Amino acid sequence: MGGQGSLGGTEPAVEAVVEKRQRGSTRCPGVATTKADALVLVDTERVSTEKPREAGPLHVGHHVWKQLGLPEILQGVGFSERAVLLSEAMVLNRLIFPLSEHAMPDWMRNTAMAEILGTDFSQLSDEALYRNLDRLHPQREAIERELGEREKTLFNLEDTVHLYDLT
């Protein structure tokens, strides 16, 4: 696809390790240099997990959300920072594991959504999500128009009309 870039920059820690390797450094912290260094003994009977959460699809969705410029679009139509975060969380839910607004807060608490978006969803209620939908609906035309323009620029798209039957 022409004009498509990466999802985002790399992490500074990853860049540092890559740079050391490219310069020919013989020892990078956390990188095994011999087979003996690569071996780690783990007693699987003593390993346990605490609160495992889904993060991969959320992380990708978050980067696409930012790349499309949706925070700026929503702020441009008057949304607060909290409303933008709720909108992103709702969109990510629809893309990854579609649920009703009533079930969505529990799903959010069982994923890495709070860590990725940097906000606390522990007290989130379905009422807040319903109110957010009420804010989104009147602004849908402006949001769709701006998002359409961003998609055309981002993906080098031409104006096209697609007709499809929903019945």
ROSE-4610 file (N, C-alpha, C; in Angstrom, 1 decimal, always signed):
// ROSE-4610
residu = [M/M/M/G/G/G/G/G/G/Q/Q/Q/G/G/G/S/S/S/L/L/L/G/G/G/G/G/G/T/T/T/E/E/E/P/P/P/A/A/A/V/V/V/E/E/E/A/A/A/V/V/V/V/V/V/E/E/E/K/K/K/R/R/R/Q/Q/Q/R/R/R/G/G/G/S/S/S/T/T/T/R/R/R/C/C/C/P/P/P/G/G/G/V/V/V/A/A/A/T/T/T/T/T/T/K/K/K/A/A/A/D/D/D/A/A/A/L/L/L/V/V/V/L/L/L/V/V/V/D/D/D/T/T/T/E/E/E/R/R/R/V/V/V/S/S/S/T/T/T/E/E/E/K/K/K/P/P/P/R/R/R/E/E/E/A/A/A/G/G/G/P/P/P/L/L/L/H/H/H/V/V/V/G/G/G/H/H/H/H/H/H/V/V/V/W/W/W/K/K/K/Q/Q/Q/L/L/L/G/G/G/L/L/L/P/P/P/E/E/E/I/I/I/L/L/L/Q/Q/Q/G/G/G/V/V/V/G/G/G/F/F/F/S/S/S/E/E/E/R/R/R/A/A/A/V/V/V/L/L/L/L/L/L/S/S/S/E/E/E/A/A/A/M/M/M/V/V/V/L/L/L/N/N/N/R/R/R/L/L/L/I/I/I/F/F/F/P/P/P/L/L/L/S/S/S/E/E/E/H/H/H/A/A/A/M/M/M/P/P/P/D/D/D/W/W/W/M/M/M/R/R/R/N/N/N/T/T/T/A/A/A/M/M/M/A/A/A/E/E/E/I/I/I/L/L/L/G/G/G/T/T/T/D/D/D/F/F/F/S/S/S/Q/Q/Q/L/L/L/S/S/S/D/D/D/E/E/E/A/A/A/L/L/L/Y/Y/Y/R/R/R/N/N/N/L/L/L/D/D/D/R/R/R/L/L/L/H/H/H/P/P/P/Q/Q/Q/R/R/R/E/E/E/A/A/A/I/I/I/E/E/E/R/R/R/E/E/E/L/L/L/G/G/G/E/E/E/R/R/R/E/E/E/K/K/K/T/T/T/L/L/L/F/F/F/N/N/N/L/L/L/E/E/E/D/D/D/T/T/T/V/V/V/H/H/H/L/L/L/Y/Y/Y/D/D/D/L/L/L/T/T/T]
num = [1/1/1/2/2/2/3/3/3/4/4/4/5/5/5/6/6/6/7/7/7/8/8/8/9/9/9/10/10/10/11/11/11/12/12/12/13/13/13/14/14/14/15/15/15/16/16/16/17/17/17/18/18/18/19/19/19/20/20/20/21/21/21/22/22/22/23/23/23/24/24/24/25/25/25/26/26/26/27/27/27/28/28/28/29/29/29/30/30/30/31/31/31/32/32/32/33/33/33/34/34/34/35/35/35/36/36/36/37/37/37/38/38/38/39/39/39/40/40/40/41/41/41/42/42/42/43/43/43/44/44/44/45/45/45/46/46/46/47/47/47/48/48/48/49/49/49/50/50/50/51/51/51/52/52/52/53/53/53/54/54/54/55/55/55/56/56/56/57/57/57/58/58/58/59/59/59/60/60/60/61/61/61/62/62/62/63/63/63/64/64/64/65/65/65/66/66/66/67/67/67/68/68/68/69/69/69/70/70/70/71/71/71/72/72/72/73/73/73/74/74/74/75/75/75/76/76/76/77/77/77/78/78/78/79/79/79/80/80/80/81/81/81/82/82/82/83/83/83/84/84/84/85/85/85/86/86/86/87/87/87/88/88/88/89/89/89/90/90/90/91/91/91/92/92/92/93/93/93/94/94/94/95/95/95/96/96/96/97/97/97/98/98/98/99/99/99/100/100/100/101/101/101/102/102/102/103/103/103/104/104/104/105/105/105/106/106/106/107/107/107/108/108/108/109/109/109/110/110/110/111/111/111/112/112/112/113/113/113/114/114/114/115/115/115/116/116/116/117/117/117/118/118/118/119/119/119/120/120/120/121/121/121/122/122/122/123/123/123/124/124/124/125/125/125/126/126/126/127/127/127/128/128/128/129/129/129/130/130/130/131/131/131/132/132/132/133/133/133/134/134/134/135/135/135/136/136/136/137/137/137/138/138/138/139/139/139/140/140/140/141/141/141/142/142/142/143/143/143/144/144/144/145/145/145/146/146/146/147/147/147/148/148/148/149/149/149/150/150/150/151/151/151/152/152/152/153/153/153/154/154/154/155/155/155/156/156/156/157/157/157/158/158/158/159/159/159/160/160/160/161/161/161/162/162/162/163/163/163/164/164/164/165/165/165/166/166/166/167/167/167]
x = [+0.8/+0.0/+0.9/+0.7/+1.5/+1.2/+2.2/+2.0/+1.8/+1.9/+1.6/+2.9/+2.9/+4.1/+4.0/+4.9/+4.8/+3.8/+3.5/+2.5/+3.0/+4.3/+4.8/+6.3/+6.9/+8.3/+8.6/+9.9/+10.3/+10.6/+10.6/+10.8/+12.3/+12.6/+14.0/+14.9/+14.4/+15.2/+15.6/+14.6/+14.9/+15.9/+15.8/+16.7/+18.1/+18.3/+19.6/+20.2/+19.5/+20.0/+20.4/+19.6/+19.9/+21.1/+21.2/+22.4/+23.7/+23.6/+24.8/+25.2/+24.2/+24.5/+25.1/+24.6/+25.1/+26.5/+26.9/+28.2/+29.2/+28.7/+29.6/+29.9/+29.1/+29.3/+29.2/+30.1/+30.1/+29.1/+28.6/+27.8/+26.7/+25.4/+24.3/+23.5/+23.1/+22.4/+21.1/+20.9/+19.7/+19.8/+20.9/+21.1/+22.2/+21.8/+22.7/+23.8/+25.1/+26.1/+26.7/+26.4/+26.8/+25.6/+25.7/+24.6/+24.3/+25.4/+25.3/+24.5/+24.8/+24.1/+22.6/+22.2/+20.8/+20.0/+20.6/+19.9/+19.4/+18.1/+17.5/+16.7/+17.0/+16.2/+15.0/+13.8/+12.6/+11.8/+11.4/+10.7/+9.2/+8.7/+7.3/+6.2/+6.6/+5.6/+5.4/+6.4/+6.3/+5.9/+5.6/+5.3/+3.7/+3.3/+1.9/+1.7/+0.5/+0.2/-0.8/-0.7/-1.7/-2.3/-3.6/-4.4/-3.8/-3.8/-3.4/-4.4/-3.9/-4.8/-4.3/-5.3/-5.0/-4.5/-3.4/-2.8/-2.5/-2.1/-1.7/-2.6/-3.8/-4.8/-5.1/-5.1/-5.4/-4.2/-3.0/-1.8/-1.8/-2.1/-2.2/-3.3/-4.5/-5.6/-5.3/-4.6/-4.3/-3.4/-2.4/-1.5/-2.2/-3.1/-3.9/-4.8/-5.4/-6.3/-5.5/-4.3/-3.4/-3.0/-2.6/-2.2/-3.3/-4.5/-5.6/-5.9/-5.3/-5.6/-6.9/-7.5/-8.9/-8.9/-7.9/-7.9/-8.1/-7.4/-7.5/-8.9/-9.4/-10.7/-11.7/-11.7/-12.7/-12.6/-11.4/-11.2/-11.6/-11.5/-11.9/-13.4/-14.2/-15.6/-16.1/-15.1/-15.5/-15.4/-14.9/-14.8/-13.7/-14.0/-13.0/-12.0/-10.9/-9.9/-10.6/-11.4/-12.1/-13.0/-13.7/-14.7/-13.9/-12.7/-11.9/-11.4/-11.0/-10.5/-11.6/-12.8/-14.0/-14.3/-14.2/-14.5/-13.5/-12.3/-11.2/-11.5/-11.8/-12.0/-13.2/-14.2/-15.4/-15.2/-14.4/-14.0/-13.2/-12.2/-11.3/-12.1/-13.1/-14.0/-14.7/-15.3/-16.0/-15.2/-13.9/-13.0/-12.5/-12.2/-11.6/-12.5/-13.5/-14.4/-15.7/-16.5/-17.8/-18.7/-19.1/-20.0/-21.0/-22.0/-22.9/-22.2/-22.8/-22.2/-22.3/-23.4/-23.5/-22.4/-21.9/-20.9/-19.5/-19.3/-18.0/-17.1/-17.6/-16.7/-16.0/-16.7/-16.0/-15.0/-15.2/-14.2/-13.0/-13.2/-12.1/-11.2/-11.9/-11.1/-10.3/-10.7/-10.0/-9.0/-8.7/-7.7/-6.7/-5.7/-4.7/-5.1/-6.4/-6.9/-6.4/-6.5/-6.1/-4.6/-3.8/-2.3/-2.0/-2.6/-2.4/-2.9/-4.1/-4.6/-4.2/-3.6/-3.1/-4.3/-5.3/-6.4/-7.0/-7.8/-8.4/-9.8/-10.1/-11.5/-12.1/-11.5/-12.1/-13.5/-13.8/-15.1/-16.0/-15.6/-16.4/-17.7/-18.8/-20.1/-20.6/-21.6/-22.2/-22.9/-23.4/-24.0/-23.1/-21.8/-20.8/-20.7/-20.7/-20.6/-21.8/-23.0/-24.2/-24.2/-23.8/-23.7/-22.7/-21.6/-20.6/-21.2/-22.0/-22.7/-23.6/-24.2/-25.1/-24.3/-23.0/-22.1/-21.7/-21.4/-20.8/-21.9/-23.1/-24.1/-24.3/-24.5/-24.7/-23.5/-22.3/-21.1/-20.6/-21.4/-21.0/-20.6/-21.4/-21.1/-19.7/-19.4/-18.2/-17.0/-17.2/-16.2/-15.9/-17.0/-16.8/-16.1/-16.5/-15.9/-14.4/-14.0/-12.6/-11.8/-12.4/-11.7/-11.6/-12.5/-12.4/-11.3/-11.1/-10.0/-8.6/-8.6/-7.3/-7.0/-8.0/-7.7/-7.2/-7.8/-7.4/-5.9/-5.5/-4.2/-3.2/-3.6/-2.7/-2.5/-3.5/-3.4/-3.4/-3.2/-3.2/-4.4/-5.6/-6.8/-7.4/-8.1/-8.9/-10.3/-11.1/-12.5/-13.2/-13.9/-14.7/-16.0/-16.9/-18.2/-18.4/-18.7/-18.9/-20.4/-21.1/-22.5/-22.6/-23.3/-23.5/-24.9/-25.4/-26.7/-26.6/-27.3/-27.2/-28.3/-29.2/-30.3/-29.9]
y = [-1.2/+0.0/+1.2/+2.1/+3.3/+4.3/+4.9/+6.0/+5.5/+4.2/+3.7/+3.6/+4.2/+4.2/+3.2/+3.3/+2.4/+2.9/+2.1/+2.5/+3.5/+3.7/+4.7/+4.5/+5.4/+5.3/+4.1/+3.7/+2.6/+3.2/+2.4/+2.8/+3.1/+4.2/+4.6/+3.4/+2.6/+1.4/+0.5/+0.2/-0.7/-0.1/+1.2/+1.9/+1.9/+2.0/+1.9/+0.6/-0.5/-1.8/-2.1/-1.6/-1.8/-1.0/+0.2/+1.1/+0.4/-0.1/-0.8/-2.0/-2.8/-3.9/-3.5/-2.4/-1.9/-1.4/-0.8/-0.3/-1.4/-2.7/-3.8/-4.0/-3.5/-3.7/-5.2/-5.7/-7.2/-7.6/-6.6/-7.0/-6.0/-6.3/-5.5/-6.0/-5.2/-5.7/-6.4/-7.6/-8.4/-9.2/-9.1/-9.8/-10.9/-12.1/-13.2/-13.2/-13.4/-13.5/-14.9/-15.8/-17.2/-18.0/-19.3/-20.2/-20.3/-20.3/-20.4/-19.2/-18.0/-16.8/-16.8/-17.6/-17.6/-18.6/-19.5/-20.4/-19.8/-20.0/-19.5/-20.7/-21.0/-22.1/-21.5/-22.1/-21.7/-22.9/-22.8/-23.8/-23.5/-24.3/-24.0/-24.3/-25.0/-25.3/-24.0/-23.1/-21.9/-20.7/-20.8/-19.7/-19.5/-18.3/-18.0/-16.7/-16.4/-15.1/-14.4/-13.1/-12.3/-11.3/-11.3/-10.4/-10.3/-11.4/-11.3/-10.5/-9.7/-8.8/-8.8/-8.6/-8.5/-7.1/-7.1/-5.8/-5.6/-6.6/-6.5/-5.8/-6.2/-5.5/-4.1/-3.9/-2.6/-1.6/-2.1/-1.3/-0.9/-1.9/-1.6/-0.6/-0.8/+0.1/+1.5/+1.6/+2.9/+3.7/+3.0/+3.7/+4.1/+3.3/+3.6/+4.8/+4.8/+5.9/+7.2/+7.2/+8.4/+8.8/+7.8/+8.1/+8.7/+8.3/+8.9/+10.3/+10.7/+12.0/+12.2/+11.1/+11.2/+12.0/+12.0/+12.9/+14.4/+14.8/+16.2/+16.5/+15.5/+15.6/+15.8/+15.0/+15.0/+16.3/+16.7/+18.0/+19.1/+19.0/+20.1/+20.3/+19.3/+19.4/+19.7/+19.9/+20.3/+19.3/+18.1/+17.1/+17.3/+17.0/+17.1/+15.9/+16.0/+14.9/+13.6/+13.7/+12.4/+11.9/+12.7/+12.2/+11.6/+12.2/+11.6/+10.2/+10.1/+8.7/+7.7/+8.1/+7.2/+6.8/+7.8/+7.5/+6.4/+6.6/+5.7/+4.3/+4.3/+3.0/+2.3/+3.0/+2.4/+1.9/+2.7/+2.3/+1.0/+1.0/-0.2/-1.4/-1.2/-2.4/-2.9/-2.0/-2.4/-3.1/-2.7/-3.4/-4.7/-4.9/-6.0/-7.1/-6.6/-7.6/-6.8/-6.7/-5.9/-6.4/-5.4/-5.6/-4.5/-4.7/-3.5/-2.5/-1.3/-0.3/-0.8/-1.6/-2.1/-3.1/-3.9/-4.9/-4.3/-3.2/-2.7/-2.3/-1.7/-1.3/-2.6/-3.7/-4.9/-5.4/-5.3/-5.7/-4.8/-3.5/-2.6/-2.9/-3.2/-3.5/-4.8/-5.7/-6.9/-6.9/-5.8/-5.6/-4.6/-4.4/-3.4/-2.0/-1.7/-0.5/+0.7/+0.6/+1.6/+2.0/+1.0/+1.2/+1.9/+1.4/+1.9/+3.4/+3.6/+5.0/+5.9/+5.4/+6.2/+6.8/+6.1/+6.6/+5.4/+5.7/+4.7/+4.5/+3.2/+2.8/+2.0/+2.0/+1.1/+1.6/+2.8/+3.3/+3.7/+3.3/+3.6/+2.9/+3.6/+3.0/+3.0/+2.2/+2.2/+3.5/+4.2/+5.5/+6.5/+6.5/+7.4/+7.1/+5.8/+5.5/+5.9/+5.7/+6.2/+7.7/+8.4/+9.9/+10.3/+9.5/+9.8/+9.5/+8.5/+8.3/+9.5/+10.0/+11.2/+12.4/+12.5/+13.6/+13.3/+12.1/+11.7/+11.9/+11.5/+11.5/+12.8/+13.9/+15.2/+15.6/+15.1/+15.6/+14.6/+13.6/+12.5/+13.0/+13.9/+14.4/+15.1/+16.0/+16.7/+15.7/+14.7/+13.7/+12.9/+12.4/+11.6/+12.4/+13.6/+14.4/+14.6/+15.0/+15.2/+13.9/+12.8/+11.5/+11.0/+11.2/+10.9/+11.6/+12.9/+13.6/+13.1/+12.8/+12.2/+10.9/+10.0/+8.7/+8.9/+9.8/+10.0/+10.5/+11.4/+11.8/+10.7/+10.0/+9.0/+7.8/+7.4/+6.2/+6.5/+7.8/+8.2/+7.7/+8.0/+7.5/+8.6/+8.2/+9.1/+9.0/+10.0/+10.0/+8.9/+8.0/+7.0/+6.8/+6.3/+6.0/+4.5/+3.9/+2.5/+2.3/+1.5/+1.2/-0.2/-0.5/-1.8/-1.9/-3.1/-3.4/-4.0/-3.3/-3.8/-4.8/-5.1/-6.0/-7.5]
z = [+0.0/+0.0/+0.0/-0.9/-1.0/+0.1/+0.6/+1.6/+3.0/+3.2/+4.6/+5.4/+6.5/+7.4/+8.5/+9.4/+10.6/+11.6/+12.5/+13.5/+14.5/+14.6/+15.5/+15.7/+16.4/+16.7/+17.6/+17.7/+18.6/+19.9/+20.9/+22.3/+22.4/+23.2/+23.4/+23.9/+24.8/+25.3/+24.2/+23.3/+22.2/+21.3/+21.0/+20.1/+20.7/+22.0/+22.7/+22.5/+22.6/+22.4/+21.0/+20.1/+18.6/+18.3/+18.8/+18.5/+19.0/+20.2/+20.8/+19.9/+19.5/+18.6/+17.3/+16.7/+15.4/+15.5/+16.7/+16.9/+17.2/+17.4/+17.6/+19.1/+20.0/+21.4/+21.7/+22.5/+22.7/+23.8/+24.6/+25.7/+25.9/+25.7/+26.0/+27.2/+28.1/+29.3/+28.8/+29.4/+29.1/+27.8/+27.1/+25.8/+26.0/+25.8/+26.0/+24.9/+25.3/+24.3/+24.1/+25.1/+24.9/+25.2/+24.9/+25.1/+26.6/+27.4/+28.9/+29.4/+28.9/+29.3/+29.0/+27.9/+27.5/+28.4/+29.1/+29.9/+31.2/+31.5/+32.8/+33.3/+34.6/+35.2/+35.8/+35.5/+36.0/+36.6/+37.9/+38.5/+38.2/+37.2/+36.7/+37.8/+38.8/+39.9/+40.8/+40.7/+41.6/+40.8/+39.5/+38.7/+38.7/+39.0/+39.0/+38.3/+37.8/+37.2/+38.1/+38.0/+38.8/+37.8/+37.7/+36.9/+35.5/+34.7/+33.3/+32.5/+31.6/+30.9/+29.4/+28.5/+27.1/+26.8/+26.0/+25.7/+24.2/+23.5/+22.1/+21.2/+21.0/+20.1/+20.6/+21.9/+22.4/+22.1/+22.2/+21.9/+20.4/+19.5/+18.1/+17.8/+18.4/+18.1/+18.6/+19.8/+20.3/+19.4/+18.8/+17.9/+16.6/+16.1/+14.9/+15.2/+16.4/+16.9/+16.8/+17.4/+17.4/+16.0/+15.2/+13.8/+13.0/+13.2/+12.5/+13.0/+14.1/+14.7/+15.3/+15.8/+16.4/+17.7/+18.5/+19.7/+19.2/+18.2/+17.8/+17.1/+16.4/+15.8/+16.8/+17.9/+18.9/+19.7/+20.0/+20.7/+19.9/+18.6/+17.7/+17.7/+18.0/+18.1/+19.5/+20.4/+21.8/+22.9/+22.6/+23.6/+24.6/+25.9/+26.9/+26.8/+27.5/+27.5/+28.0/+29.0/+29.5/+28.4/+27.7/+26.7/+25.5/+25.2/+24.1/+24.6/+25.8/+26.3/+26.3/+26.8/+26.7/+25.3/+24.4/+23.0/+22.4/+22.8/+22.3/+22.9/+24.2/+24.8/+24.2/+23.9/+23.3/+21.9/+21.1/+19.7/+19.8/+20.7/+20.8/+21.2/+22.1/+22.4/+21.2/+20.4/+19.2/+18.2/+18.1/+17.2/+17.7/+19.0/+19.6/+20.1/+20.9/+21.6/+21.8/+20.8/+20.8/+21.9/+22.8/+23.9/+24.0/+24.7/+25.0/+25.9/+26.0/+26.9/+28.4/+28.7/+30.0/+30.4/+29.5/+29.7/+29.5/+28.9/+28.5/+29.7/+30.8/+31.9/+32.5/+32.6/+33.1/+32.2/+30.9/+29.9/+30.0/+30.1/+30.2/+31.4/+32.5/+33.8/+33.7/+32.8/+32.6/+31.5/+30.9/+29.9/+30.4/+29.5/+29.9/+29.4/+29.2/+28.8/+29.7/+31.0/+31.9/+31.7/+31.6/+31.5/+30.1/+29.1/+27.7/+27.6/+28.1/+28.0/+29.1/+30.1/+31.2/+32.1/+32.2/+33.1/+33.9/+34.9/+35.8/+35.4/+35.1/+34.7/+35.8/+37.0/+38.1/+38.5/+38.4/+38.9/+37.7/+36.5/+35.3/+35.3/+35.0/+34.9/+33.5/+33.2/+31.9/+31.6/+32.6/+32.4/+31.8/+32.2/+31.6/+30.1/+29.7/+28.3/+27.5/+28.1/+27.4/+27.2/+28.3/+28.1/+27.0/+26.9/+25.9/+24.5/+24.4/+23.1/+22.7/+23.8/+23.5/+23.1/+23.5/+23.0/+21.6/+21.3/+20.0/+18.9/+19.1/+18.1/+17.3/+18.1/+17.3/+16.5/+16.9/+16.2/+15.1/+14.8/+13.9/+12.5/+12.0/+10.6/+10.6/+11.5/+11.6/+11.8/+12.7/+13.0/+11.7/+11.1/+9.9/+8.7/+8.6/+7.5/+7.7/+8.9/+9.3/+9.2/+9.7/+9.7/+8.2/+7.4/+6.0/+5.3/+5.6/+5.0/+5.5/+6.8/+7.4/+6.8/+6.6/+5.9/+4.5/+3.8/+2.4/+2.4/+3.3/+3.3/+3.8/+4.8/+5.4/+4.5/+3.8/+2.9/+1.4/+1.1/-0.3/-1.1/-0.6/-1.2/-2.1/-3.1/-3.9/-3.5/-3.9/-3.6/-4.4/-3.6/-4.3/-3.5/-4.2/-3.6/-3.6/-2.4/-2.3/-1.8/-2.6/-2.3/-1.8/-0.7/-0.3/+0.4/+0.4/+0.9/+2.3/+3.3/+4.7/+5.1/+4.1/+4.5/+4.5]
